[in-house]
Amino acid sequence: MAAALADADPAFQPLRVKIHGSPDASDAASVRDYGARSANAGLRQRAEALAAEIDRVYAPRPIADALERAAKDLGSSPRLQARLRTAGSALSAERSAIQRFVTTAALLADLRDSLPGLGAPAARLKLLDLSLAVELENFRAATEMARELPSTSRQDGLRLLSAAADAAYGTGMLRAREHAELRKSFRSVASDAIPLSDYLAALRHLALVPGWGTQGLRMHFGDAMDKLGEIEPLAGLFIQDQLRGSPLLFYSRLLDALSRDANRLAGVRHKLLGRDIGSGFSALNPGLARGILRAAPDMKRVEEFRPDGIYVLPETVSDLPPLAGILTAGAGNPLSHVQLLARNLGIPNVAVDESLLPELRRHDGKRIVLAVSPAGLVEINEDGQGWDRVFGEHKQAEPGVMFEPDLDKLDLRRRGFVSLDELRASDSGRIVGPKAAKLGELKASFPDRVAPGVAIPFGLYRETVLERPHRNSGKSVYEWMVESFRRLESMPSGSAEATEFGERLRAEIYAIVRHTDPGPRFRQRLRQAMDNAFGRGFDGGVFVRSDTNVEDLPGFTGAGLNLTLFNVVGFENVVQAIAEVWASPYTPRAWAWRQSHMKGPEHVYPAVLLLKTVPSEISGVMITQDVDTGDPDRLSVAVNEGVGGAVEGQAAESVRIDRRTGVVSLMATATASRRMVPRSNGGIARVPVSGADTLLNEDQTRQLIAFADEIPRKFPQLGEDGKPVAADVEFGFVGGKLWLLQIRPFNESREARGSDYLIGMDMALSTSLGRTVDMRESFR
């Protein structure tokens, strides 16, 4: 109602901000005063309706009487009956808003836990109605507490934050697993004095909560919001409205105050367009970028996103062209292909709490600077001439990522199909790409954990596609490509002429490759190779995976740039899929990401891997270090139900696993609403997820740890300097058994990690982490 009034009359905007950010009972009088001053009868009427609604929310209610009535109706549950009467007595005696808030928060959590134990549907409905009444009392108490908080100690502030988390759980904004995980963080700071480093770490974990609530709502209501948004754009505000009317409103405000205090002690703070904020940002990738803020992009026209844009995205998506920076609403997915590619290229990436989106939207279309430090500090500033020096030094000090294939190693003479059993890691970049080569190495050591496969080497692509005559030039396709690339390189970089010619060249190469018919001899040899690998007459599903010589190079991952076609069934469909995968390096997205970073672009050779379909029940990605801190003793894992988990950008279950103890720390629960399941007749069905709180069980966690421990010995991954780096592993589980789908080096951007400006952001933090925080002091 307040937003609608502000849309109708900009003069109401300050009151709208107050009501949305920090509502209380006095807002009714302010709204009536606005209405009295308005000359518009329609606005006066709407203002009175809003004021009446505020009065209704804050009207005193005899909640203790409601609890007693409910207790009388619940004679079948003596424990719950006693709990309701205890809470009723406490609320009758309490006058402090803080105590009413704590009591109602604990009661909300108890009511949720008690609900499944009531067998009678009528009793459950009564308990739900009671929970709504208690929730309203909790909301009223939360907004009244502002007067009682100025001298609150850090200990008491954390107790109230814990109570707000109880209330959020009780009202369905958090899952049981998330609620249990929060208790660990609260226990870690439950003392009179703790190291500042531990305090900051706990607050960073507690700052994940608003994102958890957002993603949970998106899981249940996202599809409906998107559909209804086609006829009413305001449907897109549904999640924000739900968050503001929930216990997470107070949780976020209190967390911000505690985080500001902790950052003050550390000498650092987040910045958002001229003001300091304590929370609301969660860094995914470090980096420094300047560009145009695009706060409300059309997600149906992703292909039109510009490389100079810093985009606010509703969720992590799989198909993004190159961008200057990424701001993801909600929790994000730090192990998706896009996130890994952004990390590799030093593109700053931040998950943003829903509460900050209105401020960003007010600056839509303006030039901004996005800075994300290695330690996770975030700054969003307006751009201006003062930044020229920073970016000038930044670019001179650290050249961008450039890569080129190893032509001395490349062997294009191998022109027969190759069984996965024959391949080893040394074949990577020689006859096939890293997917097939490293899977062959894995299969040699773990033959029962890697599916059978057939590789189509670089040389067979060269023979089938590039050595054919080009239809117009009188040259071979390869000769024409070389000539065209040299012409493109002679044009001024970034000019309209180069852009137009480059796009025409890309489109023609794509069309040539995509529409190549490999001919009867190719089909005959392919049929024989598939019979040998999969069994005679095999017509079941295979994953058709691109495997180029320009991915997983030192300094460049290329994760997810090229095509994987899921579960292709039928021989002729496989033949067509091969041509489509061969052409995928020349899609607009792959071309845009790769072209500005590559030398010798005519030497892109896509091998293809046909891998028998693994019908994963859960699948995902594991990085053999903490992606945030680099700690090698903690594994970073993200999984979803079904095949293609985490890598396609889904909201995944994200955890950190201590490989020494097996202890799992939750970063986010899986909130994707659909899972991908192979169909018997080919392709993928997207069906509803189970909604389980936990996907990875203890046995699966042990299997991942055991495999991670073997990697340095059997499959060491090397960075661009030839030194060992963490591994990036794609995996799946079928019937509880670990299947290995891919392994590659985990590449990070040295430029992002080494920027002088970003290091400067962290300097104050690094010098103060050793101090001790007195938790009995006021944080205000």
VOVO-87531 format. One line per 5 residues: for each residue z, y, x of C-alpha. Coordinates in Angstrom, 1 decimal. Example, Ala and Ser with C-alpha at 12.3 -4.5 7.8 and 13.67 -1.06 7.14 Angstrom:
! residues 2
7.8:-4.5:12.3 | 7.1:-1.1:13.7
***
This chain:
! residues 780
0.0:0.0:0.0 | 0.8:2.4:2.9 | -2.4:1.6:4.6 | -4.4:2.2:1.4 | -2.7:5.6:1.0
-3.5:6.5:4.6 | -7.1:5.6:4.1 | -7.2:7.9:1.1 | -5.4:10.8:2.8 | -5.2:11.0:6.6
-2.1:13.2:6.2 | -0.2:10.1:5.2 | -1.0:8.4:8.5 | 2.4:9.2:10.3 | 4.3:7.7:7.4
2.0:4.6:7.4 | 2.8:4.1:11.1 | 6.6:4.4:10.3 | 6.5:2.0:7.4 | 4.4:-0.6:9.3
6.3:-0.4:12.6 | 10.0:0.3:11.6 | 10.6:0.2:7.9 | 13.9:1.0:6.2 | 15.3:2.1:2.9
14.9:5.8:3.7 | 11.2:5.5:3.6 | 11.2:5.7:-0.2 | 12.5:9.3:-0.1 | 9.9:10.2:2.5
7.1:8.8:0.4 | 8.4:10.7:-2.7 | 8.5:13.9:-0.7 | 4.9:13.4:0.4 | 3.9:12.7:-3.2
5.7:15.9:-4.4 | 3.7:18.0:-1.9 | 0.3:16.5:-2.9 | -1.9:18.4:-5.2 | -3.8:15.1:-6.1
-2.4:13.4:-9.2 | -3.9:10.1:-8.1 | -2.1:10.2:-4.8 | 1.1:11.3:-6.4 | 0.9:8.2:-8.7
0.2:5.9:-5.8 | 3.0:7.4:-3.7 | 5.5:6.8:-6.5 | 4.3:3.2:-6.8 | 4.9:2.7:-3.1
8.3:4.3:-3.2 | 9.3:2.1:-6.1 | 8.2:-1.0:-4.1 | 10.3:0.1:-1.1 | 13.3:0.6:-3.5
12.8:-2.9:-4.8 | 12.8:-4.4:-1.3 | 16.0:-2.7:-0.3 | 17.8:-2.9:-3.6 | 21.2:-4.6:-3.1
21.2:-8.2:-4.4 | 24.2:-10.5:-4.9 | 22.9:-13.1:-2.5 | 26.3:-14.9:-2.3 | 26.1:-15.5:-6.1
22.7:-17.1:-5.7 | 24.0:-19.4:-2.9 | 26.9:-20.5:-5.2 | 24.5:-21.3:-8.1 | 22.3:-23.3:-5.7
25.3:-25.2:-4.3 | 26.3:-26.2:-7.9 | 22.8:-27.6:-8.4 | 22.9:-29.7:-5.2 | 25.6:-32.1:-5.9
23.4:-34.9:-4.5 | 23.5:-33.3:-1.0 | 27.2:-32.6:-0.1 | 26.4:-31.4:3.4 | 23.9:-28.8:2.2
26.2:-27.8:-0.7 | 29.0:-27.1:1.9 | 26.6:-25.2:4.1 | 25.6:-22.9:1.2 | 29.1:-22.2:0.2
30.2:-21.4:3.8 | 27.2:-19.0:4.1 | 28.1:-17.4:0.7 | 31.7:-16.8:1.7 | 30.6:-15.2:5.0
28.1:-12.9:3.3 | 30.6:-11.9:0.7 | 33.1:-10.8:3.5 | 30.6:-9.3:5.9 | 29.7:-5.6:5.8
28.0:-5.4:9.2 | 24.2:-5.6:9.0 | 24.2:-7.5:12.3 | 26.5:-10.2:11.0 | 24.5:-10.5:7.8
21.3:-10.8:9.9 | 22.8:-13.6:12.0 | 24.2:-15.5:9.1 | 21.0:-15.3:7.0 | 18.9:-16.3:10.1
20.9:-19.4:10.7 | 20.9:-20.3:7.0 | 17.1:-19.9:6.9 | 16.7:-22.5:9.7 | 19.1:-24.8:8.0
17.3:-24.6:4.7 | 14.0:-25.5:6.3 | 15.6:-28.5:8.1 | 17.2:-29.6:4.8 | 14.1:-29.4:2.6
12.5:-32.8:3.6 | 15.8:-34.5:2.8 | 15.8:-33.5:-0.9 | 14.0:-36.2:-2.9 | 13.6:-34.5:-6.2
10.7:-32.1:-6.5 | 12.7:-29.7:-8.7 | 15.4:-29.5:-6.1 | 12.9:-28.7:-3.4 | 11.4:-25.9:-5.5
14.9:-24.4:-6.1 | 15.6:-24.5:-2.3 | 12.3:-22.8:-1.6 | 13.1:-20.0:-4.1 | 16.5:-19.7:-2.5
14.9:-19.4:0.9 | 12.8:-16.5:-0.3 | 15.9:-14.7:-1.5 | 17.6:-15.3:1.8 | 14.5:-14.2:3.7
14.5:-10.9:1.8 | 18.2:-10.4:2.7 | 17.5:-11.1:6.3 | 14.6:-8.6:6.3 | 16.9:-5.9:4.8
19.6:-6.6:7.3 | 17.1:-6.4:10.2 | 15.9:-3.0:9.2 | 19.5:-1.7:8.8 | 20.6:-2.8:12.2
18.9:0.0:14.1 | 22.0:2.2:13.6 | 24.2:-0.5:15.2 | 22.1:-1.3:18.2 | 22.2:1.7:20.6
25.1:0.3:22.7 | 24.3:-3.4:22.4 | 24.6:-5.4:25.6 | 21.8:-7.5:27.0 | 23.8:-10.7:26.0
24.1:-9.5:22.4 | 20.5:-8.4:22.4 | 19.4:-11.9:23.4 | 21.8:-13.4:20.7 | 20.1:-11.3:18.1
16.7:-12.3:19.5 | 17.7:-15.9:19.2 | 18.8:-15.3:15.6 | 15.4:-13.7:14.8 | 13.7:-16.8:16.2
15.9:-18.9:13.9 | 14.7:-16.8:11.0 | 11.1:-17.0:12.0 | 11.4:-20.8:12.2 | 13.2:-20.9:8.8
10.4:-18.9:7.2 | 7.6:-21.1:8.6 | 6.4:-18.7:11.2 | 7.3:-21.1:14.1 | 7.0:-24.9:14.4
9.9:-27.1:15.1 | 8.7:-27.8:18.6 | 8.3:-24.1:19.3 | 11.8:-23.4:18.0 | 13.2:-26.2:20.2
11.4:-24.8:23.3 | 12.8:-21.3:22.7 | 16.3:-22.7:22.8 | 15.7:-23.7:26.4 | 14.8:-20.1:27.3
17.8:-18.7:25.6 | 20.1:-21.2:27.3 | 18.6:-20.2:30.7 | 20.0:-16.6:30.3 | 23.3:-17.4:28.7
25.6:-16.1:31.4 | 27.3:-12.9:32.5 | 25.0:-12.4:35.5 | 21.6:-13.8:36.3 | 18.9:-13.1:38.9
16.3:-10.6:37.8 | 13.5:-13.1:38.5 | 15.0:-15.6:36.1 | 15.6:-12.9:33.5 | 11.9:-11.7:33.7
10.7:-15.3:33.5 | 12.7:-16.0:30.4 | 11.5:-12.8:28.7 | 7.9:-13.6:29.6 | 8.3:-17.0:27.9
10.0:-15.4:24.8 | 7.1:-13.0:24.6 | 4.8:-15.9:23.7 | 6.5:-16.1:20.2 | 4.5:-13.4:18.3
1.3:-15.1:19.6 | 2.6:-18.5:18.3 | 3.2:-17.0:14.9 | -0.3:-15.4:14.9 | -2.0:-18.6:15.9
-0.1:-20.7:13.3 | -1.2:-18.3:10.5 | -4.8:-18.4:11.8 | -4.7:-22.2:11.7 | -3.8:-22.3:8.1
-5.6:-19.1:6.8 | -8.3:-18.3:9.3 | -11.1:-20.1:7.5 | -10.2:-18.4:4.2 | -10.0:-15.0:5.9
-13.4:-15.4:7.5 | -14.9:-16.5:4.2 | -13.3:-13.8:2.1 | -14.0:-11.2:4.8 | -17.7:-11.5:3.9
-17.0:-9.7:0.6 | -13.8:-7.8:1.5 | -13.2:-6.8:5.1 | -9.6:-6.1:4.4 | -9.1:-9.8:4.3
-9.1:-9.6:8.1 | -5.7:-7.8:7.9 | -4.0:-10.7:6.2 | -2.3:-12.1:9.3 | -1.1:-8.6:10.4
0.4:-8.0:7.0 | 2.2:-11.4:7.1 | 3.6:-10.7:10.5 | 4.9:-7.3:9.5 | 6.7:-8.8:6.5
8.3:-11.6:8.6 | 11.3:-11.9:10.9 | 8.8:-11.5:13.8 | 8.7:-7.8:13.1 | 12.3:-7.4:14.2
11.8:-10.0:16.9 | 8.9:-8.1:18.5 | 10.7:-4.7:18.4 | 13.9:-6.2:20.0 | 11.9:-8.1:22.6
10.0:-4.9:23.4 | 13.3:-3.1:24.0 | 14.7:-5.9:26.2 | 11.4:-6.2:28.1 | 11.3:-2.4:28.8
14.9:-2.6:30.1 | 14.0:-5.6:32.4 | 10.8:-3.9:33.6 | 12.9:-0.8:34.3 | 15.2:-2.8:36.4
12.2:-4.3:38.2 | 10.6:-0.9:38.6 | 7.4:-1.9:36.7 | 6.0:-1.7:33.1 | 2.9:-2.4:31.0
0.9:0.7:30.0 | -1.2:1.1:26.9 | -3.3:4.3:26.6 | -0.7:6.7:27.9 | 2.6:5.0:26.9
4.8:2.4:28.4 | 5.4:-0.9:26.5 | 7.7:-3.7:27.4 | 5.8:-6.6:25.7 | 2.8:-7.4:23.7
0.5:-8.3:26.6 | 0.2:-11.8:28.1 | -2.0:-11.9:31.2 | -4.5:-14.7:31.4 | -6.7:-13.7:34.3
-6.1:-10.9:36.9 | -8.8:-8.4:37.5 | -9.8:-4.7:37.4 | -12.6:-3.4:35.2 | -13.9:-0.2:33.6
-16.1:-0.2:30.5 | -16.4:0.7:26.8 | -13.7:-0.6:24.5 | -15.2:-2.7:21.7 | -12.2:-3.2:19.4
-14.0:-4.6:16.3 | -17.1:-6.5:17.5 | -19.3:-8.5:15.2 | -18.5:-12.1:16.2 | -21.7:-13.2:14.4
-23.7:-11.3:17.0 | -22.1:-12.4:20.2 | -25.4:-12.5:21.9 | -25.6:-8.7:21.6 | -22.4:-8.1:23.6
-23.0:-5.9:26.6 | -21.9:-6.5:30.2 | -20.2:-3.0:30.3 | -18.0:-3.8:27.3 | -14.3:-4.6:27.2
-14.1:-6.6:24.0 | -11.2:-7.4:21.7 | -11.9:-10.9:20.4 | -10.2:-12.5:17.4 | -9.8:-15.7:19.4
-11.1:-17.4:22.5 | -14.7:-18.4:21.9 | -16.9:-20.7:23.9 | -20.2:-18.8:24.0 | -19.7:-15.4:25.6
-22.3:-13.5:27.6 | -21.0:-11.6:30.7 | -18.4:-9.0:29.9 | -16.5:-6.4:31.8 | -13.1:-7.5:30.3
-11.6:-9.6:27.5 | -8.7:-8.8:25.2 | -7.9:-11.9:23.1 | -5.9:-11.4:19.9 | -3.2:-14.1:19.9
-2.3:-16.7:22.4 | -5.7:-17.3:24.0 | -6.6:-20.5:25.9 | -6.2:-20.2:29.6 | -8.1:-23.4:30.4
-11.2:-22.9:28.3 | -14.5:-22.7:30.0 | -14.8:-19.0:29.4 | -11.3:-18.3:30.7 | -12.0:-20.4:33.9
-15.3:-18.6:34.4 | -13.7:-15.2:33.9 | -10.9:-16.2:36.4 | -13.5:-17.3:38.9 | -15.5:-14.0:38.6
-12.4:-11.8:38.5 | -12.9:-10.6:34.9 | -9.6:-9.3:33.6 | -8.4:-11.2:30.5 | -5.3:-10.5:28.4
-3.9:-12.0:25.2 | -2.8:-9.1:23.0 | -0.2:-9.2:20.3 | -1.4:-8.3:16.8 | 0.9:-5.3:16.6
-1.1:-3.5:19.3 | -4.5:-4.0:17.7 | -4.3:-0.8:15.5 | -3.8:1.3:18.6 | -6.8:-0.3:20.4
-9.0:0.1:17.3 | -8.2:3.9:17.2 | -9.8:4.1:20.7 | -12.9:2.0:19.8 | -16.0:3.1:21.6
-14.1:5.0:24.4 | -14.4:4.3:28.1 | -11.2:2.6:29.4 | -9.9:0.9:32.5 | -8.3:-2.5:32.2
-6.1:-3.7:35.1 | -4.3:-7.0:35.2 | -2.2:-7.7:38.3 | -1.7:-11.2:39.8 | 1.9:-11.1:38.6
0.8:-10.4:35.1 | 1.3:-6.7:34.7 | -1.2:-5.0:32.4 | -2.5:-1.5:32.2 | -5.0:-0.1:29.7
-5.9:3.5:30.6 | -8.5:6.0:29.5 | -11.3:6.2:32.1 | -12.1:9.4:34.0 | -13.2:10.8:37.3
-9.8:10.0:38.8 | -10.8:6.3:38.7 | -13.9:6.7:40.8 | -12.0:6.5:44.0 | -10.2:3.4:42.9
-13.4:1.6:41.9 | -15.3:2.9:44.9 | -12.7:1.4:47.3 | -12.3:-1.7:45.2 | -16.0:-2.5:45.4
-16.4:-1.7:49.1 | -13.4:-3.7:50.0 | -14.3:-6.9:48.1 | -18.0:-7.8:47.6 | -18.8:-9.6:44.3
-19.2:-13.3:44.1 | -22.6:-14.4:45.5 | -23.7:-17.9:45.9 | -26.8:-19.9:46.9 | -27.6:-23.6:46.9
-27.6:-25.6:50.0 | -31.3:-26.2:50.5 | -30.8:-28.2:53.7 | -28.8:-30.8:51.7 | -31.1:-30.9:48.7
-33.2:-34.1:48.5 | -36.0:-33.9:46.0 | -37.6:-37.1:47.1 | -35.3:-39.3:45.0 | -37.2:-39.6:41.7
-35.8:-42.7:40.0 | -33.0:-43.0:37.5 | -29.6:-43.6:39.2 | -26.7:-45.6:37.8 | -23.4:-43.9:37.8
-22.1:-46.9:39.8 | -24.3:-46.0:42.7 | -23.2:-42.3:43.0 | -20.6:-40.9:45.3 | -19.2:-37.4:46.0
-21.6:-36.9:48.9 | -24.5:-37.0:46.5 | -23.3:-33.7:44.9 | -26.0:-31.0:45.6 | -28.2:-33.7:47.3
-29.7:-35.7:44.4 | -27.4:-34.8:41.5 | -24.9:-32.2:40.6 | -21.1:-32.4:41.0 | -20.4:-33.9:37.5
-22.4:-37.1:38.1 | -21.5:-37.4:41.9 | -17.8:-37.0:41.4 | -17.7:-39.2:38.3 | -19.4:-41.8:40.4
-16.7:-41.5:43.0 | -14.0:-41.7:40.3 | -15.7:-44.7:38.8 | -15.6:-46.5:42.1 | -11.8:-46.2:42.2
-11.1:-46.3:38.5 | -13.9:-48.4:37.0 | -12.0:-48.9:33.7 | -11.3:-45.2:33.3 | -14.8:-43.8:33.6
-17.5:-44.6:31.0 | -20.8:-46.1:32.2 | -23.6:-43.6:32.8 | -27.2:-42.9:34.0 | -28.2:-39.9:36.1
-31.6:-38.2:36.1 | -31.8:-36.6:39.6 | -33.1:-33.3:40.7 | -36.3:-34.8:42.1 | -37.2:-36.4:38.7
-36.8:-32.9:37.1 | -39.0:-31.4:39.8 | -41.7:-34.1:39.3 | -41.6:-34.0:35.5 | -41.4:-30.3:34.9
-42.0:-28.1:38.0 | -45.0:-29.9:39.5 | -47.0:-29.6:36.4 | -49.7:-26.9:36.3 | -48.7:-23.6:34.8
-51.0:-22.9:31.9 | -52.1:-19.4:32.9 | -51.7:-18.8:36.6 | -53.7:-21.7:38.1 | -50.6:-22.6:40.1
-47.8:-25.2:39.5 | -44.9:-24.1:37.4 | -42.7:-23.9:40.6 | -45.2:-21.8:42.5 | -45.5:-19.4:39.5
-41.7:-19.2:39.3 | -41.4:-18.3:43.0 | -44.0:-15.6:42.7 | -42.3:-14.2:39.5 | -38.8:-14.1:41.0
-40.1:-12.2:44.1 | -41.7:-9.7:41.8 | -38.5:-9.3:39.8 | -36.5:-8.8:43.0 | -38.9:-6.0:44.1
-38.0:-3.9:41.0 | -35.0:-1.4:41.0 | -31.9:-3.4:40.1 | -30.7:-2.6:36.7 | -33.8:-0.6:35.7
-35.4:-0.9:32.3 | -38.4:-2.4:34.0 | -36.4:-5.1:35.7 | -34.5:-5.9:32.5 | -37.6:-6.2:30.4
-39.5:-8.3:33.0 | -36.4:-10.5:33.6 | -36.0:-11.3:30.0 | -39.7:-12.2:29.6 | -39.5:-14.4:32.6
-36.4:-16.2:31.4 | -37.9:-16.8:28.0 | -41.1:-18.2:29.4 | -39.3:-20.6:31.8 | -37.0:-21.7:29.0
-40.0:-22.4:26.7 | -41.9:-24.3:29.4 | -38.9:-26.6:30.3 | -37.7:-27.0:26.7 | -41.1:-28.2:25.4
-42.0:-30.5:28.3 | -42.9:-34.0:27.1 | -41.9:-36.3:29.9 | -44.6:-38.9:29.0 | -44.7:-42.7:28.5
-43.9:-43.7:32.0 | -40.7:-41.6:32.0 | -39.7:-43.2:28.6 | -40.3:-46.7:30.0 | -38.2:-46.1:33.1
-35.4:-44.4:31.0 | -35.3:-47.3:28.6 | -34.8:-49.8:31.5 | -32.1:-47.6:33.1 | -30.2:-47.4:29.8
-30.5:-51.1:29.2 | -29.1:-51.8:32.7 | -26.2:-49.3:32.3 | -25.2:-49.7:28.6 | -26.6:-53.1:27.6
-30.0:-54.3:26.4 | -31.2:-52.4:23.3 | -28.3:-50.0:23.4 | -28.8:-47.3:20.7 | -25.3:-46.0:20.5
-24.0:-42.5:21.4 | -24.3:-40.8:24.8 | -23.2:-37.4:25.9 | -26.2:-35.6:27.5 | -24.7:-33.4:30.2
-26.3:-30.7:32.4 | -25.4:-31.2:36.1 | -27.0:-28.5:38.2 | -27.0:-27.9:41.9 | -25.6:-24.4:41.3
-22.2:-25.2:39.9 | -18.9:-26.0:41.6 | -20.2:-24.2:44.7 | -17.7:-22.6:47.0 | -16.6:-19.5:45.2
-18.4:-20.2:41.9 | -17.5:-22.7:39.3 | -20.2:-22.2:36.6 | -17.9:-23.9:34.1 | -19.5:-24.3:30.7
-22.6:-22.3:31.4 | -25.0:-25.1:30.8 | -25.4:-27.5:27.9 | -23.6:-30.7:26.9 | -24.9:-32.4:23.8
-22.3:-34.6:22.2 | -22.9:-38.1:21.0 | -26.7:-38.3:20.9 | -27.8:-41.5:19.1 | -31.3:-43.0:19.1
-33.7:-43.3:22.1 | -36.2:-40.5:21.1 | -33.3:-38.2:20.3 | -32.0:-38.8:23.9 | -35.5:-37.9:25.3
-35.5:-34.7:23.4 | -32.0:-33.9:24.4 | -32.9:-34.3:28.1 | -35.5:-31.6:27.8 | -33.1:-29.3:26.0
-30.4:-29.8:28.7 | -33.0:-29.3:31.4 | -33.8:-25.9:29.8 | -30.2:-24.8:29.3 | -29.8:-22.9:32.7
-32.4:-20.5:31.2 | -30.6:-19.7:27.9 | -29.7:-15.9:27.7 | -26.0:-16.6:28.3 | -26.4:-18.9:31.4
-29.1:-16.6:32.9 | -26.9:-13.5:32.4 | -23.8:-15.0:34.0 | -25.7:-16.6:36.9 | -28.6:-14.3:37.7
-26.6:-11.4:39.2 | -24.6:-13.7:41.4 | -27.3:-16.0:42.8 | -29.7:-15.9:45.8 | -32.9:-17.9:45.5
-32.9:-18.4:41.7 | -36.0:-20.6:41.8 | -33.9:-23.3:43.3 | -31.9:-24.1:40.2 | -32.3:-27.8:39.7
-30.7:-29.4:36.6 | -29.9:-33.1:36.9 | -28.8:-34.8:33.7 | -26.0:-37.2:33.2 | -26.1:-39.6:30.3
-22.5:-40.8:29.7 | -21.6:-43.3:27.1 | -19.6:-41.5:24.3 | -15.9:-41.6:24.8 | -14.4:-41.2:21.3
-11.3:-39.3:22.5 | -8.4:-39.0:20.1 | -7.1:-36.1:22.2 | -8.9:-34.5:25.1 | -8.6:-31.5:27.3
-8.3:-29.9:30.8 | -5.8:-30.3:33.6 | -5.4:-27.9:36.5 | -3.3:-29.3:39.3 | -1.3:-26.1:39.8
0.4:-23.5:37.6 | -2.6:-21.2:36.7 | -0.2:-18.2:36.5 | 1.9:-18.6:39.6 | -0.2:-21.1:41.8
2.8:-23.4:42.0 | 1.4:-26.9:43.1 | 4.4:-28.7:41.6 | 3.5:-27.7:38.0 | 0.4:-29.0:36.3
-1.4:-26.7:33.7 | -2.7:-28.8:30.8 | -4.4:-27.8:27.6 | -5.4:-30.4:24.9 | -6.7:-30.6:21.4
-7.3:-33.4:18.9 | -10.8:-35.0:19.1 | -13.5:-34.7:21.8 | -14.3:-31.5:23.7 | -10.7:-30.4:23.6
-9.7:-27.0:25.1 | -13.0:-26.5:27.0 | -14.8:-25.2:23.9 | -12.2:-22.3:23.4 | -10.1:-23.9:20.7
-6.5:-22.7:20.3 | -5.0:-25.6:22.3 | -1.7:-27.2:23.0 | -1.0:-25.6:26.4 | 1.8:-26.9:28.6
3.1:-26.8:32.1 | 4.3:-30.2:33.5 | 6.7:-30.5:36.4 | 5.1:-33.3:38.4 | 8.4:-34.1:40.1
10.5:-34.5:36.9 | 8.0:-34.9:34.1 | 9.6:-32.0:32.2 | 7.1:-30.4:29.9 | 7.3:-26.6:29.2
5.4:-25.5:26.1 | 3.2:-22.4:26.3 | 1.4:-22.8:23.0 | 0.9:-25.5:20.3 | -2.5:-26.6:19.2
-3.5:-24.5:16.2 | -7.3:-25.2:15.9 | -7.9:-26.2:12.3 | -10.7:-28.6:13.1 | -11.3:-31.5:15.5
-14.6:-32.9:16.7 | -15.2:-36.6:16.0 | -18.3:-38.6:17.0 | -20.3:-39.8:14.0 | -21.9:-43.2:14.0
-25.3:-41.8:13.2 | -25.1:-39.2:16.0 | -23.6:-35.8:16.5 | -20.2:-34.5:15.8 | -18.2:-34.1:12.6
-15.7:-31.3:12.4 | -12.8:-32.6:10.3 | -9.3:-31.3:9.7 | -6.7:-31.8:12.4 | -3.5:-33.7:11.7
-1.4:-30.6:12.4 | 1.0:-32.6:14.7 | 3.5:-30.4:16.6 | 3.0:-32.5:19.7 | -0.2:-34.0:21.0
0.6:-35.3:24.5 | 3.3:-38.0:24.5 | 5.5:-39.0:27.4 | 3.3:-42.0:28.5 | 0.2:-39.8:28.5
2.1:-37.2:30.5 | 3.1:-39.8:33.1 | -0.6:-40.9:33.4 | -1.7:-37.4:34.1 | 1.0:-36.9:36.7
0.0:-40.2:38.4 | -3.6:-39.2:38.5 | -2.8:-35.7:39.8 | -0.8:-37.3:42.6 | -3.8:-39.4:43.7
-6.3:-36.5:43.8 | -5.4:-35.1:47.2 | -5.7:-38.5:48.8 | -8.8:-39.9:47.0 | -10.6:-36.8:45.7
-9.6:-33.7:47.7 | -11.1:-30.5:46.3 | -12.3:-27.8:48.7 | -12.6:-24.1:48.3 | -15.2:-21.8:49.8
-13.2:-21.6:53.0 | -13.2:-25.4:53.3 | -9.5:-25.7:52.6 | -8.0:-27.8:49.8 | -7.7:-26.2:46.4
-6.4:-27.3:43.1 | -8.5:-29.6:40.9 | -9.9:-28.9:37.5 | -10.0:-32.2:35.5 | -11.5:-32.9:32.1
-10.0:-35.9:30.4 | -9.5:-37.8:27.2 | -7.2:-40.4:25.7 | -8.4:-43.3:23.6 | -5.7:-45.7:22.3
-3.3:-44.1:24.7 | -5.5:-44.8:27.7 | -6.6:-42.1:30.1 | -10.4:-41.6:30.5 | -11.7:-39.3:33.2
-14.7:-37.1:32.2 | -15.1:-34.6:35.1 | -13.4:-33.2:38.2 | -14.2:-30.0:40.1 | -12.5:-27.5:42.4
-10.4:-24.8:40.6 | -11.9:-21.5:41.9 | -10.2:-18.2:41.5 | -11.5:-14.7:42.3 | -10.3:-13.5:45.7
-11.5:-10.0:44.6 | -9.1:-10.0:41.7 | -6.2:-11.4:43.7 | -6.8:-9.0:46.6 | -7.6:-5.7:45.0
-5.5:-2.9:46.5 | -4.8:-1.3:43.1 | -3.6:-4.6:41.6 | -1.4:-5.4:44.6 | 0.1:-2.0:44.2
1.0:-2.7:40.6 | 3.1:-5.6:41.8 | 4.7:-4.0:44.8 | 7.8:-2.7:43.0 | 8.2:-6.0:41.3
8.2:-8.0:44.5 | 10.9:-5.8:46.1 | 13.4:-6.0:43.3 | 13.3:-9.6:42.1 | 16.3:-10.6:44.2
18.8:-8.3:42.5 | 21.3:-9.6:39.9 | 21.4:-8.4:36.3 | 24.7:-7.7:34.6 | 24.1:-9.1:31.1
27.2:-7.4:29.7 | 25.6:-3.9:30.2 | 23.8:-2.1:27.5 | 20.0:-2.4:27.5 | 19.4:0.8:25.6
***
